[in-house]
Amino acid sequence: MTAAVASLTVLETGPLTTVQDAGRFGQGALGIGRSGACDRAAYRLANRMVGNVDGAAVLEVTFGGLVLRADADVVLVTTGARSAGMPHNAPLTLAAGEQLVLRPPVTGARTYLAVRGGIDVPEVLGSRSTDLLAGLGPDVIAAGDRLPVGRSFGPMPGVDVAAVREPEAGEVVVQVQPGPRREWFTDDSWEMLLNQPYSVTAQSNRVGLRLDGVPLERVNTGELSSEGMVRGALQIPLSGTPVLFLADHPITGGYPVIGYVVDDDVDRCGQLRTGQTLRFTTRRLNH
Amino acid sequence: MRVLPSGSNALLIELDDLDQVLAMYTAVREECLSGVIDIVPAARTVLLVIDTAATDLGEVARAVLQLRPRPERRATGQLVEIPVTYDGEDLDEVGSLLGCDADEVVRRHAGETWTVAFCGFAPGFGYLSGASGGWDVPRQSSPRTTVPPGSVALAGEFSGIYPRSSPGGWQLIGHTELDVFDLQRDPPALLRPGTPVHFVEVGRA
């Protein structure tokens, strides 16, 4: 940790704010998952917009509600889910003593707030990400926290606004590929996966999206030995309705994976809210 | 052996048994296959997570098929001794499941040579496999909501130690004061795939 040159004081938090970076790498064999930002594209953009080094830590703010005060002049940016009433995908300066209020987003679920220099809390096992399932990394952000800002950054990119697509409202379509246990399911089940709308339930979180729909039927009803899992896995528990794994997914799982959402599309899944509809297709999508 | 794609950036190597898993895990690690950024061994599989900016799945799959597994390298690393007080709530039940009494369970558990087959469930939780076999213990029919940290337990063909308090369905046979996952220690995890383990009886209920 470098000596902090500035800090941000948290005055209020919304439903959930955590520190996230690119995650922990190469420790799966020790039972330690990657974690990191749920929407990796928005996370990377946030760091780029303020000239941060790759892998710098940011705040992942779920459904807004965060109120911060700058303790010195800082440059910051928000990406991902847009908070109404303030610049978005565009760097801004917050002067010492000024406050920033993140309102609940109009579309999407997760806003990324990067400050130039990065959130400089101590690393745990090589990352500043909070892994909620494993209980690793910094504590969930609470009112009263003082977050140190680092001094590691490059030149500002000289871009005022990044023209990127915003998180979608309504129905979202993502590309899937057959998973390693596709053959455990009937062909009808595979067709049903592709032809029905799934609804995102309130039991969804950083571990995964729990989806509601018509249950899928298995051909093989045997027990699967636990095997390694990757983000984007569509695991089918006994209920027959999928769980789509996000950043804090378990390292191994004992239910068959019928398919995988392709990696880039998982970022979009990380922006889905309760009640939104998700559809799967095998077609390649152009975004 | 089968090599199955697992999404856009991972391969799942399917094997026949734990010994093959450990042999493959060792081979992949020692060969340092290019583009492989994480390896997750499990009971019958080894998952390889791949940096698709550096290589592609087909390339890694071909390299895997040419690997020579290292069956002689089942156990690697320093023996870890775990002091156990055999006072678990399920000790008698485990005895009846295995067709013996509690004393015999303790004698066999402490006399067995265990190897960490893989980790998962929680950071530092090792699935230990016994060399002599014969461990086949069904889980609790309904998991406990809280298992205390340090609990020594059995389930299926494995023994394990709960690193922290969590829900759990394994049969509890004792506890240890040894911290198997300690962030103040480097490395924090005492048990890693291939580590040989002995349980040493230090007390009874």
Chai-1 contact restraints between the chains, C-beta under 6 A:
chainA,res_idxA,chainB,res_idxB,connection_type,confidence,min_distance_angstrom,max_distance_angstrom,comment,restraint_id
A,F25,B,I37,contact,1.0,0.0,6.0,A-B,restraint_1
A,G26,B,D38,contact,1.0,0.0,6.0,A-B,restraint_2
A,G28,B,D38,contact,1.0,0.0,6.0,A-B,restraint_3
A,G28,B,V40,contact,1.0,0.0,6.0,A-B,restraint_4
A,A29,B,I39,contact,1.0,0.0,6.0,A-B,restraint_5
A,A29,B,P193,contact,1.0,0.0,6.0,A-B,restraint_6
A,L30,B,C119,contact,1.0,0.0,6.0,A-B,restraint_7
A,L30,B,A189,contact,1.0,0.0,6.0,A-B,restraint_8
A,L30,B,R192,contact,1.0,0.0,6.0,A-B,restraint_9
A,G31,B,C119,contact,1.0,0.0,6.0,A-B,restraint_10
A,G31,B,G120,contact,1.0,0.0,6.0,A-B,restraint_11
A,G31,B,P123,contact,1.0,0.0,6.0,A-B,restraint_12
A,G31,B,F125,contact,1.0,0.0,6.0,A-B,restraint_13
A,I32,B,P123,contact,1.0,0.0,6.0,A-B,restraint_14
A,A134,B,P123,contact,1.0,0.0,6.0,A-B,restraint_15
A,P180,B,L4,contact,1.0,0.0,6.0,A-B,restraint_16
A,P180,B,S6,contact,1.0,0.0,6.0,A-B,restraint_17
A,P180,B,L12,contact,1.0,0.0,6.0,A-B,restraint_18
A,S225,B,A43,contact,1.0,0.0,6.0,A-B,restraint_19
A,S225,B,R44,contact,1.0,0.0,6.0,A-B,restraint_20
A,S226,B,A42,contact,1.0,0.0,6.0,A-B,restraint_21
A,E227,B,A42,contact,1.0,0.0,6.0,A-B,restraint_22
A,E227,B,T45,contact,1.0,0.0,6.0,A-B,restraint_23
A,G228,B,V40,contact,1.0,0.0,6.0,A-B,restraint_24
A,G228,B,A42,contact,1.0,0.0,6.0,A-B,restraint_25
A,G228,B,L47,contact,1.0,0.0,6.0,A-B,restraint_26
A,V230,B,S6,contact,1.0,0.0,6.0,A-B,restraint_27
A,V230,B,G7,contact,1.0,0.0,6.0,A-B,restraint_28
A,V230,B,A10,contact,1.0,0.0,6.0,A-B,restraint_29
A,G232,B,G7,contact,1.0,0.0,6.0,A-B,restraint_30
A,I251,B,G120,contact,1.0,0.0,6.0,A-B,restraint_31
A,T252,B,A42,contact,1.0,0.0,6.0,A-B,restraint_32
A,T252,B,G120,contact,1.0,0.0,6.0,A-B,restraint_33
A,Y260,B,G7,contact,1.0,0.0,6.0,A-B,restraint_34
A,V262,B,S8,contact,1.0,0.0,6.0,A-B,restraint_35
A,D263,B,S8,contact,1.0,0.0,6.0,A-B,restraint_36
A,D263,B,N9,contact,1.0,0.0,6.0,A-B,restraint_37
